[in-house]
Amino acid sequence: MVANKKRPGKIQSVFLILTIALMVTIFLLSAQDADTSSNTSGTLTRIFVKLFFRDYDSSSLEKQAELWNRASFIVRKLAHFSIYTALGFCASFTAGKRKLLSPKSLAVVLFGFLYALSDEVHQQFVKGRSCEFRDMMIDTGGIITGMLISFVSACLIALVLKRHNDK
C-alpha cells in the first residue's frame, strides 16, 4: 500500500510563495555590484546617521567619515539579519506544525544556513563583493530568530483561537 502524503495547506502554500519571493529578493540584492549595493543601503545609512549621530554635520570631515563607515556597517549587518529573519519566519511556517526541537525545525535552520552559504558564495562572483563568514553567521542568526518568532506567533494565535472557541 502506498502511504498517503499530506498535502500542504493553504497557509503553508502562501508561506512557501513568500519564502521563494524572499529567496529571489536576496539573490537579486546579492547580484548588485558593490557600488549599486552601497547606493541601496546609503539612504538607510543617512537616516541612521541623522538619528544616532546628532553632531554629524558639525563634525570634522575625518569624524564624519568614521561615523558614516560605522553607520554603514551597522545598517548593512541589520539588513542581513532582518531579511533572513523574515526568511526564517516564512520558511518555518512553510515547514508546518511541529515542535521547536524537532527534525523539521533543524531542517529549517539547515536550509537557512545553506542558503546563506550559497548567498555568500554567489557574492564572491559579483564585482566588488566578497564572501564573508561573519555575514553567513548573521544570516543564520536571523533564520533562527525568524523561526522563534514564528513559534511565538503560532502559540499566540492558538491561544486567541482557544479563548474565542471557549466563549
Buried (B, 14 or more C-beta within 10 A) or exposed (E): EEEEEEEBEEEBEBBBEBBEEBBEEBEEBBBBEEEEBBEEBEEBBBEBBEEEBEEBEEEEEEEBEEBBEBBBEBBBBBBBBEBBBBBBBBBBBBBEEBEEEEEEBEEBBEBBBEBBBBBBEBBEEBEEBEBEEEBBEBBBBBBBBBBBBBBEEBEEEEEEEEEEEEE
